[in-house]
Amino acid sequence: MPDGFPAPAELAPLARRMLVDAVRIARWAGELGEVDKRGELLPEDARAAGRALAMTVGAAAKAWGQALLVGLVEARDGGAGPGWRLHAWEHDDEAVVRGWSALFDAWTLLAPVPPAALRGVFAVLAGQAVDQAPQLLSFLHLVAGPVADSELLELLRRGLDERRVGGNGGAGLSPVPHAASAVSAVRGTCREPQIDTPAAPSDVAAVLDWMLDGLAAVGAVVRRNDAAELSPLGHWAVRAKLEEICTVAQTAAGHIEQSAFELLNACADYSPGPARAEFRAWVAARPADRAVAELLDAAQGDDALVRGLAFEALRVAGSTAEQAVRAAVDEPVLRPYALLWLAEQSDEGVSPADVLGAEDAAWLWVDTAAAVLDHGETELLVGHVEGASAGDPVRLFARARQSGHPRAASVLTAVSGVHPDPGVARAARRSAFSVHTGGA
């Protein structure tokens, strides 16, 4: 950690300079009284702001987005108005730096869009590379000086390769959906891997450029002469994140006193690594049989995402949970998850398709789709269909409607509303109607 680390009073002027346009447009909105009922900057408002503040329309839209992220503007029922942070902006250095950190957290939203030719591979690699960003930032923080792009490129490449080798396991290639992959899709952390060979160096380089440009856009990184280094604000942000991690570790992972249901809900937005750390601490803090019983009880609720997360936590519990999970096979709501869990514990290398029959696979598909529907973006349902249909969505929908899952109709209806293929959408709609009318 760099010596002589700047205090908020020293960093606040940097954040204020970076967000000067966001402050200006927030004050403009306050004088106007109302911008848009949803807090958005409509085109006519952007043009009005540009005229009033001598900005281009694009600059006004960018400043408005920053103002919302930082809390300088708050959306309200009647429109958008100045947020509390705007009132504290001139006299509260801590509030200024903390406000900038919200911009830092949203760097992926501000990263420049890559060239169109790279978007196909880029969409996969970028999602995987975001998980490697903390490693790159920590490395830059420890070096406390310029690091050649080539060195960062090698660090990113190694991280992506380790993730590819250690995280795929072939599950993404199976036509039967794995519960954990659906949970990951809901979180938006890492969708099912679609690259099974090392990425081309040019693609990894493009992703690194995107990452560094995004971090530079929020003022965390400075790029010059084919090298990058953290800005003072960037060092502060990384150190703050490390301190948060240390605090969590020192307080026994933060969730150990909560119920199983509260733990699982709290971890719904965590990436897999931190979630496993929380599960491990929670299980270790109570007798194993009690921990397993609480997790299985939580899994029997109506929330499909909680169900999937409960079995992720049971993976942490390991063999101590085996007897209880075997008994859970007799519970219809838990059966597919329990069968997959037992297969993984057996170390026999069987695939989900070998473990689940057609009925269990269909029930699990509907259940994980319900998790997407309740907690994710409905557009993810398109990938959920393609990943399980093996080129025959009509057959998948027929099995789904016959699965007996209480959410089958709502899932199929949602698929019919978002699938871009009209034929697939019609098939989903017909199956949903059959569920409602009791058709075979």
N, C-alpha and C positions, 0 to 999 in steps of 0.2 A: 504494500500500500504506500503511495507516495507520501513523503514527509511534508509537513507544512501545509496540510490540506485546507483549502479556502473555506471560510465560514459563510453562511448565507448572506451576510452583509456584503461580502466581497463578490459573491456570485449574482446577487440580485440585479446589479446594473447590467450584466450580460443578458440575463433573461428579459429584462425590460427592453433592452435594445432590440432583441430578437422578436419580441411580441408587440412592438410599438404600433404596427398597423392593426393588430387584433384589438388593442386597447382603443384605438381611434374609432374603429367601426362599432365597438361595444358602446362607446359614448354616443356615437351618432344614433344608434338604435334606441338608446335611452331618451334622447331628445325627440326622436320621432314618435315614441310612445308605443307603436305596434308595428311589427314587420310582417309576420305571417302567423296564422293561428297555430301552426305546427312548429314554429320556431325556425323555419327554413328561410333561406334568403332566396326569394323568387327572382326571376330575371329582371323584372321591373325594379325591384328593390336593389338588386346589384347595380343596375345602371344608375339609380338615384344615389347610392352610396359612392359610386365612382365619381359622379359629378361633384358631390359635396366634399369629397375627401381627396380629389385629384388622383384617383386610382383608376387603373384599367378594370374592366368588369371581372377579368380573371383574378386580379389581385384582390379585389373586394371579396370574391367568393372564397379565396384562400384564407383571407384574414377572418372571415366569418366562421369558417370551419375551425380555425385555431381558437377563436374566442369561445366557441361552444365547448371544445375539448378542455380548455384550460379553466372554464368556469367564469369567464368574464361576462358571458351572456348565459342566461338560463331560460329555457323554454317554459312557458306557462300556458294555462288554458286559454288565456286571452291574447296570446302572442309571445313575444320574447322581450326580455328586459335585462337590464344590467344585473349581473350576479354579485354575490357578496364579495367575491375576490376583486372585482373592479373597485369596490369601495375601499378595499384594503390595499390597493395596488401601490400607492405612493408612500405608505408609511409602514407596511409590514413586509420586511424582506423575506421572512420565512414563508409567508403566503405566496409570494412571487415565485420563489424557487420551487415550492411544492406544486404550484400551478404549472410551471414549466415541465415538471416531471410527468404530468398527465400527457403533455405533448410527446415527451420521450416514449412513454408507454404505447403511444399510437403511431410509432414511426412507420409501421407497415402500411398504414393508410395513406401516408404522405410520400411514400417512395415513388419515384418516376415509373411510369408504365414501360415495360421492356419493348423492344421492337416486335412487331407482329409475328415475324418469322420464328421468334423464340418462345412464343406464348404457350404452345402445346407442351413442350418439355418443361418450360419455365414454371407452368402452373403446378407441376408435381414437385420439382426440385425446390421451388420457393417455399412451399409448405413444409418440406423437410428441413430446409436450411434455417427457417425461423427458430426451430428447436436448437440449432447450433449457435445462434446469436449470443446467448449468455457466455458461451466458451470464448468466442472471439472478443467480446467486450471485456471479460475478465482478464484475458491475455493482454489486451491493450492497457488495461488498468495497471497490471503488474509491471509491464515494461516501462510505462510512464514516459514514452517517447515515440518517435515515428517508427512504424513497422512496415516493411516493404509489402506491397500488395501480393507479391509472389509468396511470401511467407504466410500471409493470411489465407491465400488460396490453397496452400498445402494443408493448413490446419482445417479449413472447411472441407476439403476433399476427403481427408481422413475421417472426419466426423460423419460425413454422408456415407462413406463406405462402411464404417462401423454400424451405423444405423441400418443400412441395407442388409448387411449380413446378420445382424443380431435381431432385427425387428420384424423381418418378413415371415420366415418360418414356413412359407408356402401357403399360409392361410388365405392370403389375398387371391390365390389362384383357384380356390375351390368354388364351385357353383353354389355351395351351401354357405350362408352367411355365418360368420363367427360372431358371437355376442360381443366380444371385446372390440371388434372392429367397428360395430355399429355405435358403441359407446364413444369411441374415439371420434367418429364422424359427427356425433352430436356436439361433442366438445369443440369441434373445429380444430383440433390439434394436429392429428395426422390421419388422413384418410387412408384407405387401403393402399399399400404400395403398388405402383404400376411400373416401376423401373426395376428390373431384376438383374441388370448388369451395370457395371460402373458407368457413371455419367461421363459424357465427353468433356474433356478439359475446357473446351470453349463454352459449354453450357454452364459448368461450374463457375467459370470466370464471369459469365453474364450475371449469374445469381449473386456472386460476391459484389459486383458493381452495383446491382440493385440494392443490396443490403447497405453497403457503405454510403451510397447516395441518399438512401432513406434516412440513415442515421445522421448524415451531414445536413439533410433538410431540416431536422429538428434541432440542430446545433450541438449534437453530442459528439460528432466526429469531424475532424478537419482533414481534408485530403489535399496533398500536394506532392509533386514529383514522384508519382507512382508509389506513394506511401500514405499511410493513414495513422492518425493518433487521436486519442480522446481529447476533447476540449475540457476546460475546467468544469463546465457543467456536466460533461460526460463522465468525468471521474467522480463527481459528486453522486450522479445517478447510480453508477455501478456500486460505489461504496454503500449507498443507501440500501440497494437491493441485497448486498452481501450481509449487511447488518440485520435486515429483516429475516434472512435465512438463519443467521446465527441466533436471533431471538426465538424463532420458532423451534430450533433445535434445543435451546436451553430451557424452553418451557414445555418439553415433552410433546412436541409436534402440534400443540395448539388445540387439538380436538379430543384429547383422551378422556375428558370428563363428560363429553356429550354422549347422547344415546346413539345407537347404530344408525338410526334414520337421520339424525342430525349430522352425523359424520359423513354419511354418503351424500346428503344434499350439499354439505359444505364443499365436498371434493368434486362435485359435478363439473366445475369449470377448471379444475386443475389438469395440467398435462400428466401423462402417465407416471413419470418419475416421482414428482412431488406427491401425487396421490398415493403411490405405493408406500412412500415414507410415512404418510399420515396413517395409512391402514396398519403398517407394521407397528407403529407406536401405540395405536389404539388397541390392537390385539394383545400386545405385550403387557398392557396395563391392567389386564383382568384375567381371570382363569380362562383357559382355552375353551372349555366346554360352554361357559357362559358367553364368551365372545362369539362363538360359532352359532349358538342358539339365537342370539340377538340379531346377527346378520341374516340368518335364514328367516327370522320373523319379519324383518324389514323387507326382505325380498318378496314376501307374499302379498305386499300391498298392491295398489293400483298403478303405481308409477313404474313404468318399464325401465326407465333409465336407472332408477334406484336398484331395481332388480339386477341389471347387468353389473352395476358397480359393486353390489353385494358379493357377487361371485368373483369379481376381481379381488376384493378384500379377502375372500376365502382362499384364493390362490396364495396369498401371503401367509395365511394360517397353515397351509400345507397339510401334511398327513394327519395332523391332529383333528382335522375337520372331516376325514374320510367317512367315518361311520355315520355321522349326521347327514352328510351329503348323499350317501347311499339310501338312507331313509327318505330323503327328499325326492328321489326318483318317483315315488308313488304319489307325489303332489303334482297335479296337472300343470299348475302355474310354474313350477320349478323344474319339471322333468327335463326339458331340453338343455337347460343350463347345467343341471346336475350331471347329465350324461357326458357333456363336453368336459366338465371339470374332472370327472373320474377318468376319462380317456387321457387327459393331459397328465394326470398323476401317475398313470400306468407306465409312462415312458416307452410305449410300444410304437410310437410314431404313426398312429392312425390318424386319418384325416377326418374332419367333421362329417363328410359324406359317408364314411364307414360307420360312424357312431349313431347318426340320427336317421331314423326312417323318414319316409315322405311326410307323414302326419306331423312328427315332431319338428322336422325342418320347416314345414309350412307355419306351424304355430310360432316358432322362434322368429321366422321372417316377419310375421305380423307384429309380434311383440317388440322387436327392435325397430320396426317401422313406426310403431306408436311412440317409441322414445324419441325418434327423429321428429315426429309430428308435434310432440308436446314441448320439446326442448331445443330443437334445432331449426334450420331453415327448410321449408317444405321442398325447395329445389333439390335437397339432398336425397329425396325419395327417388328421383330419377336414377341416380347411381345405385341406390339400394335395389331397385328393380333389375337393372342391368347386371349387377353382381351376383344375383341369385337365379335369374331366369334361364341361364344357359341357352340363350337365343330363342326361348319359347315362353314369352311372358303370359300368353293365354293359359298355358298349363299351370304356371305359377299362380295366376289369379284364381284358377279353378280350385287349386289346393287350398289357397288362402280362404276362400269363401266357405270351404268345407272343414276348416280347421277347428271351428267351434270357439275361436278367440272372440271375446266380446268387442274387440276394437276392429274386427275385420272390415266391417262396412265403412267405418270412418277412414280407415287407412286406404282402402280401395278408392273411395270417393276423392280423397286428397291426391292420390296418384293420378286419377283421371283429370284433375284440374291443373296439374303441373307438367305432365309428360309431353314433350314436344312432338312425339309421333302420334298423329291423329288416330291411327289404327290401334295402337297400344292404349291410348286414352279411352277409346270407345270400349275396348275389351275390359278395362278396369271398371268403367262405369256400369257395364252390363253385369259384371260379377258383384259389384256393390248392390245393384238392384236385386239380384238373386238372393243376396243375404237378407235384405229387407223383406222380400216376399216369401222367403223359405224355399226358393228354387233349388233344385239339385245341382 
